């Protein structure tokens, strides 16, 4: 059975307990998919996590759930910003141009479709090396430049993942405490 409760929130199931359980399960699964999306950057992981917790806050409808959403959103935004700042700082310091990173990103997207999932992980570094080799015409310098780009990307990804895990933990603690 589904419908609107007395406050106007949409629910599914025979009772509020069933609705809460289904909502918690779906939001938890979306958060897990978002975390995977950060590591395997095909899905916008942080955005997915933020949207899942937003849906939870709307459906839960309590003041505390909105505070939880605000904390989660803040952690996710900080994680995304720091990721870009770290990656940009390290790649600029090493002299890796944005064009090489864009080419590597496009190669990774193509790789994802050529060899699903692992193609991204293979084609991105190969694309970065190819772009740097084209630019520098020296395999040793291209390798060194590509490694700096990969390390910066990895460090940024770990930072975003760490803050996304903290955001997921904030939501989980709230759920376990009955918010």
Secondary structure by P-SEA (a helix, b strand, c coil): cccccccccccccccaaaaaaaaaaaaaaaaaaaaaaaaacccaaaaaaaaaaaaaaaaaccaaaaaaaaaaaaaaaaaaaaaaaaaaaaaaaacccaaaaaaaaaaaaaaaaaccccccccaaaaaaaaaaaaacccaaaaaaaaaaaaaaaaaaaaaaaaaaaaaaaaaaaaaaacc
